[in-house]
Amino acid sequence: MCARKGGAELASAALETDVVVVGAGLAGLACARELERAGLAAAVLEARDRVGGRILGREIAPDTVVELGAQWVGPGQDRVLALAAELGVDTYPTYRKGMRLFEHGDKVTRYRGTIPRLNPLVLAEVQAALWRIDRLARRVPCEAPWEAPRAHRLDAETAASWIRRSVRSATARKLLALAVEAVWACEPEDLSFLHMLFYVRSAGGFERLLETEGGAQERRFVGGSQLLPHRLAAELASPPVLRSPVRRIEWGDDRVTVIADRARFRARRCVVALPPPLACRIEYDPPLPALRDQLAQRTPLGTVIKCMAVYDEPFWRDEGLSGEATSTVGPVGVTFDNSPPQGRPGVLLGFLEGRAARTLAGATVAQRREAVLACFARLFGPRAARPRDFVEHSWADDPWSRGCYGCHFTPGTWTAYGSAWRRPVGPIHWAGAEYATRWNGYMDGAVRSGEETARTLAAELAG
């Protein structure tokens, strides 16, 4: 939900409210609900024709939904799990019984555990790198990463340069690069090493980001994660105004006017619940401070295409496979069993991330389908090449997202611009997964950020 030229004629009649929330993703909806609970009036504006932001479901059979956007939750993500329980949305475990697959060169091997069976020296090197990253991450304060010991040195380095300097084996380097692609949907050379450490710290460890059992991919929502925003929106006293991109925000010391395609609001405060790159596409009058605007210019969203092949049944389970696979060959780097809780139909999920997604972004759907199914067939056999359906979503092509899973900070950004990260600009506050200090980039972080921002505003406006 950001400014674009053209579109519908701007609404002229201004309505009064206490707070305008820009964006009806989890953060914006959680913020609006918390504001209403504090006795404040909140208006939510959303560019899409739906709520949910980067949460998106697709029905593949009657009463059977797959998630084309955010879908997993795991231990430590207490806030989103509590919200789901409150909204009556149950969870179920991600399927993980059986062996995992690892494709390297022209060989596919089976293994158990987090790291594929490798030469013991390579395995030890990967594990040592993960331990070292965790140890360094524990020294990064999540509220202010730029204040970490040796912050400038860590921020001047990329994840790629740290891996090259710290890991000798080419295979170990490739596995760590795959881990970066899987978590941030970018290449290691895109990513500040300080940001990598901050993100790991916000989740409580690198393996929690990578693992299924005991990690961020442990559970899914019955009925799909889109039930969370749908039910949050249904609880609001004022339903979100959809199909209404915000074009302009005019602000002063204690008032703000938000101008969208189908509405115009005057309020005491505004919460922009969008990723920084989208937030900076809105026109602000007066303009945002230079530090804030330049921060947004240096925090790009990742590039990912989420692809799913649908089969009559999850045939790989009968072959003793969990559906989880990692490939250094690609273009699919990571694969999961994404079948619904009842087990049918069978769904294989493959991610095109980082460079692979950039390469195939300009291809046709048919060409991407062919490339993805070729990967599935190498891993799971010829039956994987013949799905009954194929669905995908390219988040970089989504006009109101322009990328996924979240933003990553480029080298030098935290130490030069980080102080503007969560700082309000006059009556304008920020919320979203990118502003969370715990589980940054995840649904849990979005809920936390939205609710924390609402509590801050409630305290301000009560005075």
Secondary structure as a PSIPRED ss2 file (coil, helix, strand):
# PSIPRED VFORMAT (PSIPRED V4.0)

   1 M C   1.000  0.000  0.000
   2 C C   1.000  0.000  0.000
   3 A C   1.000  0.000  0.000
   4 R C   1.000  0.000  0.000
   5 K C   1.000  0.000  0.000
   6 G C   1.000  0.000  0.000
   7 G C   1.000  0.000  0.000
   8 A C   1.000  0.000  0.000
   9 E C   1.000  0.000  0.000
  10 L C   1.000  0.000  0.000
  11 A C   1.000  0.000  0.000
  12 S C   1.000  0.000  0.000
  13 A C   1.000  0.000  0.000
  14 A E   0.000  0.000  1.000
  15 L E   0.000  0.000  1.000
  16 E E   0.000  0.000  1.000
  17 T C   1.000  0.000  0.000
  18 D C   1.000  0.000  0.000
  19 V E   0.000  0.000  1.000
  20 V E   0.000  0.000  1.000
  21 V E   0.000  0.000  1.000
  22 V E   0.000  0.000  1.000
  23 G C   1.000  0.000  0.000
  24 A C   1.000  0.000  0.000
  25 G C   1.000  0.000  0.000
  26 L H   0.000  1.000  0.000
  27 A H   0.000  1.000  0.000
  28 G H   0.000  1.000  0.000
  29 L H   0.000  1.000  0.000
  30 A H   0.000  1.000  0.000
  31 C H   0.000  1.000  0.000
  32 A H   0.000  1.000  0.000
  33 R H   0.000  1.000  0.000
  34 E H   0.000  1.000  0.000
  35 L H   0.000  1.000  0.000
  36 E H   0.000  1.000  0.000
  37 R H   0.000  1.000  0.000
  38 A C   1.000  0.000  0.000
  39 G C   1.000  0.000  0.000
  40 L C   1.000  0.000  0.000
  41 A C   1.000  0.000  0.000
  42 A E   0.000  0.000  1.000
  43 A E   0.000  0.000  1.000
  44 V E   0.000  0.000  1.000
  45 L E   0.000  0.000  1.000
  46 E C   1.000  0.000  0.000
  47 A C   1.000  0.000  0.000
  48 R C   1.000  0.000  0.000
  49 D C   1.000  0.000  0.000
  50 R C   1.000  0.000  0.000
  51 V C   1.000  0.000  0.000
  52 G C   1.000  0.000  0.000
  53 G C   1.000  0.000  0.000
  54 R C   1.000  0.000  0.000
  55 I C   1.000  0.000  0.000
  56 L C   1.000  0.000  0.000
  57 G E   0.000  0.000  1.000
  58 R E   0.000  0.000  1.000
  59 E E   0.000  0.000  1.000
  60 I E   0.000  0.000  1.000
  61 A E   0.000  0.000  1.000
  62 P C   1.000  0.000  0.000
  63 D C   1.000  0.000  0.000
  64 T E   0.000  0.000  1.000
  65 V E   0.000  0.000  1.000
  66 V E   0.000  0.000  1.000
  67 E E   0.000  0.000  1.000
  68 L C   1.000  0.000  0.000
  69 G C   1.000  0.000  0.000
  70 A C   1.000  0.000  0.000
  71 Q C   1.000  0.000  0.000
  72 W E   0.000  0.000  1.000
  73 V E   0.000  0.000  1.000
  74 G C   1.000  0.000  0.000
  75 P C   1.000  0.000  0.000
  76 G C   1.000  0.000  0.000
  77 Q C   1.000  0.000  0.000
  78 D H   0.000  1.000  0.000
  79 R H   0.000  1.000  0.000
  80 V H   0.000  1.000  0.000
  81 L H   0.000  1.000  0.000
  82 A H   0.000  1.000  0.000
  83 L H   0.000  1.000  0.000
  84 A H   0.000  1.000  0.000
  85 A H   0.000  1.000  0.000
  86 E H   0.000  1.000  0.000
  87 L H   0.000  1.000  0.000
  88 G C   1.000  0.000  0.000
  89 V C   1.000  0.000  0.000
  90 D C   1.000  0.000  0.000
  91 T E   0.000  0.000  1.000
  92 Y E   0.000  0.000  1.000
  93 P E   0.000  0.000  1.000
  94 T C   1.000  0.000  0.000
  95 Y C   1.000  0.000  0.000
  96 R C   1.000  0.000  0.000
  97 K C   1.000  0.000  0.000
  98 G C   1.000  0.000  0.000
  99 M E   0.000  0.000  1.000
 100 R E   0.000  0.000  1.000
 101 L E   0.000  0.000  1.000
 102 F E   0.000  0.000  1.000
 103 E E   0.000  0.000  1.000
 104 H E   0.000  0.000  1.000
 105 G C   1.000  0.000  0.000
 106 D C   1.000  0.000  0.000
 107 K E   0.000  0.000  1.000
 108 V E   0.000  0.000  1.000
 109 T E   0.000  0.000  1.000
 110 R E   0.000  0.000  1.000
 111 Y E   0.000  0.000  1.000
 112 R C   1.000  0.000  0.000
 113 G C   1.000  0.000  0.000
 114 T C   1.000  0.000  0.000
 115 I C   1.000  0.000  0.000
 116 P C   1.000  0.000  0.000
 117 R C   1.000  0.000  0.000
 118 L C   1.000  0.000  0.000
 119 N C   1.000  0.000  0.000
 120 P H   0.000  1.000  0.000
 121 L H   0.000  1.000  0.000
 122 V H   0.000  1.000  0.000
 123 L H   0.000  1.000  0.000
 124 A H   0.000  1.000  0.000
 125 E H   0.000  1.000  0.000
 126 V H   0.000  1.000  0.000
 127 Q H   0.000  1.000  0.000
 128 A H   0.000  1.000  0.000
 129 A H   0.000  1.000  0.000
 130 L H   0.000  1.000  0.000
 131 W H   0.000  1.000  0.000
 132 R H   0.000  1.000  0.000
 133 I H   0.000  1.000  0.000
 134 D H   0.000  1.000  0.000
 135 R H   0.000  1.000  0.000
 136 L H   0.000  1.000  0.000
 137 A H   0.000  1.000  0.000
 138 R C   1.000  0.000  0.000
 139 R C   1.000  0.000  0.000
 140 V C   1.000  0.000  0.000
 141 P C   1.000  0.000  0.000
 142 C C   1.000  0.000  0.000
 143 E C   1.000  0.000  0.000
 144 A C   1.000  0.000  0.000
 145 P H   0.000  1.000  0.000
 146 W H   0.000  1.000  0.000
 147 E H   0.000  1.000  0.000
 148 A C   1.000  0.000  0.000
 149 P C   1.000  0.000  0.000
 150 R C   1.000  0.000  0.000
 151 A H   0.000  1.000  0.000
 152 H H   0.000  1.000  0.000
 153 R H   0.000  1.000  0.000
 154 L H   0.000  1.000  0.000
 155 D H   0.000  1.000  0.000
 156 A H   0.000  1.000  0.000
 157 E C   1.000  0.000  0.000
 158 T E   0.000  0.000  1.000
 159 A H   0.000  1.000  0.000
 160 A H   0.000  1.000  0.000
 161 S H   0.000  1.000  0.000
 162 W H   0.000  1.000  0.000
 163 I H   0.000  1.000  0.000
 164 R H   0.000  1.000  0.000
 165 R H   0.000  1.000  0.000
 166 S H   0.000  1.000  0.000
 167 V C   1.000  0.000  0.000
 168 R C   1.000  0.000  0.000
 169 S C   1.000  0.000  0.000
 170 A H   0.000  1.000  0.000
 171 T H   0.000  1.000  0.000
 172 A H   0.000  1.000  0.000
 173 R H   0.000  1.000  0.000
 174 K H   0.000  1.000  0.000
 175 L H   0.000  1.000  0.000
 176 L H   0.000  1.000  0.000
 177 A H   0.000  1.000  0.000
 178 L H   0.000  1.000  0.000
 179 A H   0.000  1.000  0.000
 180 V H   0.000  1.000  0.000
 181 E H   0.000  1.000  0.000
 182 A H   0.000  1.000  0.000
 183 V H   0.000  1.000  0.000
 184 W H   0.000  1.000  0.000
 185 A C   1.000  0.000  0.000
 186 C C   1.000  0.000  0.000
 187 E C   1.000  0.000  0.000
 188 P H   0.000  1.000  0.000
 189 E H   0.000  1.000  0.000
 190 D H   0.000  1.000  0.000
 191 L C   1.000  0.000  0.000
 192 S E   0.000  0.000  1.000
 193 F H   0.000  1.000  0.000
 194 L H   0.000  1.000  0.000
 195 H H   0.000  1.000  0.000
 196 M H   0.000  1.000  0.000
 197 L H   0.000  1.000  0.000
 198 F H   0.000  1.000  0.000
 199 Y H   0.000  1.000  0.000
 200 V H   0.000  1.000  0.000
 201 R H   0.000  1.000  0.000
 202 S H   0.000  1.000  0.000
 203 A H   0.000  1.000  0.000
 204 G C   1.000  0.000  0.000
 205 G C   1.000  0.000  0.000
 206 F H   0.000  1.000  0.000
 207 E H   0.000  1.000  0.000
 208 R H   0.000  1.000  0.000
 209 L H   0.000  1.000  0.000
 210 L H   0.000  1.000  0.000
 211 E C   1.000  0.000  0.000
 212 T C   1.000  0.000  0.000
 213 E C   1.000  0.000  0.000
 214 G C   1.000  0.000  0.000
 215 G C   1.000  0.000  0.000
 216 A C   1.000  0.000  0.000
 217 Q C   1.000  0.000  0.000
 218 E C   1.000  0.000  0.000
 219 R E   0.000  0.000  1.000
 220 R E   0.000  0.000  1.000
 221 F E   0.000  0.000  1.000
 222 V C   1.000  0.000  0.000
 223 G C   1.000  0.000  0.000
 224 G C   1.000  0.000  0.000
 225 S C   1.000  0.000  0.000
 226 Q C   1.000  0.000  0.000
 227 L H   0.000  1.000  0.000
 228 L H   0.000  1.000  0.000
 229 P H   0.000  1.000  0.000
 230 H H   0.000  1.000  0.000
 231 R H   0.000  1.000  0.000
 232 L H   0.000  1.000  0.000
 233 A H   0.000  1.000  0.000
 234 A H   0.000  1.000  0.000
 235 E H   0.000  1.000  0.000
 236 L C   1.000  0.000  0.000
 237 A C   1.000  0.000  0.000
 238 S C   1.000  0.000  0.000
 239 P C   1.000  0.000  0.000
 240 P C   1.000  0.000  0.000
 241 V E   0.000  0.000  1.000
 242 L C   1.000  0.000  0.000
 243 R C   1.000  0.000  0.000
 244 S C   1.000  0.000  0.000
 245 P C   1.000  0.000  0.000
 246 V E   0.000  0.000  1.000
 247 R E   0.000  0.000  1.000
 248 R E   0.000  0.000  1.000
 249 I E   0.000  0.000  1.000
 250 E E   0.000  0.000  1.000
 251 W E   0.000  0.000  1.000
 252 G C   1.000  0.000  0.000
 253 D C   1.000  0.000  0.000
 254 D C   1.000  0.000  0.000
 255 R C   1.000  0.000  0.000
 256 V E   0.000  0.000  1.000
 257 T E   0.000  0.000  1.000
 258 V E   0.000  0.000  1.000
 259 I E   0.000  0.000  1.000
 260 A E   0.000  0.000  1.000
 261 D C   1.000  0.000  0.000
 262 R C   1.000  0.000  0.000
 263 A C   1.000  0.000  0.000
 264 R E   0.000  0.000  1.000
 265 F E   0.000  0.000  1.000
 266 R E   0.000  0.000  1.000
 267 A E   0.000  0.000  1.000
 268 R C   1.000  0.000  0.000
 269 R E   0.000  0.000  1.000
 270 C E   0.000  0.000  1.000
 271 V E   0.000  0.000  1.000
 272 V E   0.000  0.000  1.000
 273 A C   1.000  0.000  0.000
 274 L C   1.000  0.000  0.000
 275 P C   1.000  0.000  0.000
 276 P H   0.000  1.000  0.000
 277 P H   0.000  1.000  0.000
 278 L H   0.000  1.000  0.000
 279 A H   0.000  1.000  0.000
 280 C C   1.000  0.000  0.000
 281 R C   1.000  0.000  0.000
 282 I C   1.000  0.000  0.000
 283 E E   0.000  0.000  1.000
 284 Y E   0.000  0.000  1.000
 285 D E   0.000  0.000  1.000
 286 P C   1.000  0.000  0.000
 287 P C   1.000  0.000  0.000
 288 L C   1.000  0.000  0.000
 289 P C   1.000  0.000  0.000
 290 A H   0.000  1.000  0.000
 291 L H   0.000  1.000  0.000
 292 R H   0.000  1.000  0.000
 293 D H   0.000  1.000  0.000
 294 Q H   0.000  1.000  0.000
 295 L H   0.000  1.000  0.000
 296 A H   0.000  1.000  0.000
 297 Q H   0.000  1.000  0.000
 298 R C   1.000  0.000  0.000
 299 T C   1.000  0.000  0.000
 300 P C   1.000  0.000  0.000
 301 L E   0.000  0.000  1.000
 302 G C   1.000  0.000  0.000
 303 T C   1.000  0.000  0.000
 304 V E   0.000  0.000  1.000
 305 I E   0.000  0.000  1.000
 306 K E   0.000  0.000  1.000
 307 C E   0.000  0.000  1.000
 308 M E   0.000  0.000  1.000
 309 A E   0.000  0.000  1.000
 310 V E   0.000  0.000  1.000
 311 Y E   0.000  0.000  1.000
 312 D C   1.000  0.000  0.000
 313 E C   1.000  0.000  0.000
 314 P C   1.000  0.000  0.000
 315 F H   0.000  1.000  0.000
 316 W H   0.000  1.000  0.000
 317 R H   0.000  1.000  0.000
 318 D H   0.000  1.000  0.000
 319 E C   1.000  0.000  0.000
 320 G C   1.000  0.000  0.000
 321 L E   0.000  0.000  1.000
 322 S E   0.000  0.000  1.000
 323 G E   0.000  0.000  1.000
 324 E E   0.000  0.000  1.000
 325 A E   0.000  0.000  1.000
 326 T E   0.000  0.000  1.000
 327 S E   0.000  0.000  1.000
 328 T C   1.000  0.000  0.000
 329 V C   1.000  0.000  0.000
 330 G C   1.000  0.000  0.000
 331 P C   1.000  0.000  0.000
 332 V C   1.000  0.000  0.000
 333 G C   1.000  0.000  0.000
 334 V E   0.000  0.000  1.000
 335 T E   0.000  0.000  1.000
 336 F E   0.000  0.000  1.000
 337 D E   0.000  0.000  1.000
 338 N C   1.000  0.000  0.000
 339 S C   1.000  0.000  0.000
 340 P C   1.000  0.000  0.000
 341 P C   1.000  0.000  0.000
 342 Q C   1.000  0.000  0.000
 343 G C   1.000  0.000  0.000
 344 R C   1.000  0.000  0.000
 345 P C   1.000  0.000  0.000
 346 G E   0.000  0.000  1.000
 347 V E   0.000  0.000  1.000
 348 L E   0.000  0.000  1.000
 349 L E   0.000  0.000  1.000
 350 G E   0.000  0.000  1.000
 351 F E   0.000  0.000  1.000
 352 L E   0.000  0.000  1.000
 353 E E   0.000  0.000  1.000
 354 G C   1.000  0.000  0.000
 355 R H   0.000  1.000  0.000
 356 A H   0.000  1.000  0.000
 357 A H   0.000  1.000  0.000
 358 R H   0.000  1.000  0.000
 359 T H   0.000  1.000  0.000
 360 L H   0.000  1.000  0.000
 361 A C   1.000  0.000  0.000
 362 G C   1.000  0.000  0.000
 363 A C   1.000  0.000  0.000
 364 T C   1.000  0.000  0.000
 365 V H   0.000  1.000  0.000
 366 A H   0.000  1.000  0.000
 367 Q H   0.000  1.000  0.000
 368 R H   0.000  1.000  0.000
 369 R H   0.000  1.000  0.000
 370 E H   0.000  1.000  0.000
 371 A H   0.000  1.000  0.000
 372 V H   0.000  1.000  0.000
 373 L H   0.000  1.000  0.000
 374 A H   0.000  1.000  0.000
 375 C H   0.000  1.000  0.000
 376 F H   0.000  1.000  0.000
 377 A H   0.000  1.000  0.000
 378 R H   0.000  1.000  0.000
 379 L H   0.000  1.000  0.000
 380 F H   0.000  1.000  0.000
 381 G C   1.000  0.000  0.000
 382 P H   0.000  1.000  0.000
 383 R H   0.000  1.000  0.000
 384 A H   0.000  1.000  0.000
 385 A H   0.000  1.000  0.000
 386 R C   1.000  0.000  0.000
 387 P C   1.000  0.000  0.000
 388 R C   1.000  0.000  0.000
 389 D E   0.000  0.000  1.000
 390 F E   0.000  0.000  1.000
 391 V E   0.000  0.000  1.000
 392 E E   0.000  0.000  1.000
 393 H E   0.000  0.000  1.000
 394 S E   0.000  0.000  1.000
 395 W C   1.000  0.000  0.000
 396 A C   1.000  0.000  0.000
 397 D C   1.000  0.000  0.000
 398 D C   1.000  0.000  0.000
 399 P C   1.000  0.000  0.000
 400 W C   1.000  0.000  0.000
 401 S C   1.000  0.000  0.000
 402 R C   1.000  0.000  0.000
 403 G C   1.000  0.000  0.000
 404 C C   1.000  0.000  0.000
 405 Y C   1.000  0.000  0.000
 406 G C   1.000  0.000  0.000
 407 C E   0.000  0.000  1.000
 408 H C   1.000  0.000  0.000
 409 F C   1.000  0.000  0.000
 410 T C   1.000  0.000  0.000
 411 P C   1.000  0.000  0.000
 412 G C   1.000  0.000  0.000
 413 T H   0.000  1.000  0.000
 414 W H   0.000  1.000  0.000
 415 T H   0.000  1.000  0.000
 416 A H   0.000  1.000  0.000
 417 Y H   0.000  1.000  0.000
 418 G H   0.000  1.000  0.000
 419 S H   0.000  1.000  0.000
 420 A H   0.000  1.000  0.000
 421 W C   1.000  0.000  0.000
 422 R C   1.000  0.000  0.000
 423 R C   1.000  0.000  0.000
 424 P C   1.000  0.000  0.000
 425 V E   0.000  0.000  1.000
 426 G C   1.000  0.000  0.000
 427 P C   1.000  0.000  0.000
 428 I E   0.000  0.000  1.000
 429 H E   0.000  0.000  1.000
 430 W E   0.000  0.000  1.000
 431 A C   1.000  0.000  0.000
 432 G C   1.000  0.000  0.000
 433 A H   0.000  1.000  0.000
 434 E H   0.000  1.000  0.000
 435 Y H   0.000  1.000  0.000
 436 A C   1.000  0.000  0.000
 437 T C   1.000  0.000  0.000
 438 R C   1.000  0.000  0.000
 439 W C   1.000  0.000  0.000
 440 N C   1.000  0.000  0.000
 441 G C   1.000  0.000  0.000
 442 Y C   1.000  0.000  0.000
 443 M H   0.000  1.000  0.000
 444 D H   0.000  1.000  0.000
 445 G H   0.000  1.000  0.000
 446 A H   0.000  1.000  0.000
 447 V H   0.000  1.000  0.000
 448 R H   0.000  1.000  0.000
 449 S H   0.000  1.000  0.000
 450 G H   0.000  1.000  0.000
 451 E H   0.000  1.000  0.000
 452 E H   0.000  1.000  0.000
 453 T H   0.000  1.000  0.000
 454 A H   0.000  1.000  0.000
 455 R H   0.000  1.000  0.000
 456 T H   0.000  1.000  0.000
 457 L H   0.000  1.000  0.000
 458 A H   0.000  1.000  0.000
 459 A H   0.000  1.000  0.000
 460 E H   0.000  1.000  0.000
 461 L H   0.000  1.000  0.000
 462 A H   0.000  1.000  0.000
 463 G C   1.000  0.000  0.000
